[in-house]
Amino acid sequence: MESTWEELAPGVVRRRLPGWDETVGAVAGHHGLLVVDTGASLRTGAELRRELTGRFGQPVSHVVITHPHFDHALGSGAFAGTEMYAAAGFGELLDHGVRETLTEDAVRHGAGRAESEEAADVLHRPQHEVSGDMLVDLGGRTAVVANVGPGHTAHDLVVLVPGGREGPDVVFCGDLVEESGEPQAGPDAQPAWWPGALDRLLALGGEHARYVPGHGAVVDAAFVRAQRDMLAGRYGVAT
C-alpha cells in the first residue's frame, strides 16, 4: 500500500485510501497516537498501523470508528490493544447482526468474502461508547470525540482536533460530509436528522476549521453549510 499522507496541521495527518477513497486520519500527541477509521480489511488496518507507528515513532493508542460501514470499520481488528471509541449503541449492533451486514456490503462492493468475514469476526466491542462529547488526552494535545448524529447512519461520530497556536482546528467528519460525490444515504441513514447533525458539526468546528470528509478533499465551513442545505432540501427538512 503506497504511503501518501497529507499533513493537515502539525501532528495531524490523513490518507485517502485506494479503492473506495475512504479517509483515514491520525492525531499524534506526546504520549498518544489516535487513528480515525481503519479501512476495509485487516490487511489494510495492519499496514496503516505499521505506517503510522513508523511515522510518529510511537504505537497507536486510540482508535475512533466514525460509523459502522465496512470501508471505515473492518480494519479495526488490526488495532487490538488500543482504546476504541464508537457511537453509543455500536456494541449492540455487533450483537444483532451488523457483522453479517458489513461482510455482505464489502462483498457487494468487490471485497473478498473470506477476508471480509475474518475482519467482521474479530471486530470487537469498543471500550468507549460515546453519546455526547468525550475528551482524549494524547499528551500536550486533546482530541474531542463527539456524537453529533444521527445522520449518515444512526451511529455517527466526529473528531475535533483543536489547533491552538500550532495550526488550524481540524474536524474529521466521517461520512456526514462527502466531497468526492453526492452524500450517500443507505438503508441505515437518518435523513430527517442529517441537517441537524451538520448544524452541530459546524457549531463544534466553527468557521475557520478544516473539515475532513469521509470521502474526498478537505473542505471549509461554507462547503459543509451548502451540503447541509442541499440535504435539507432533498429530504424536505425545515431549515
Disulfide bonds with the S-S distance in Angstrom:
none
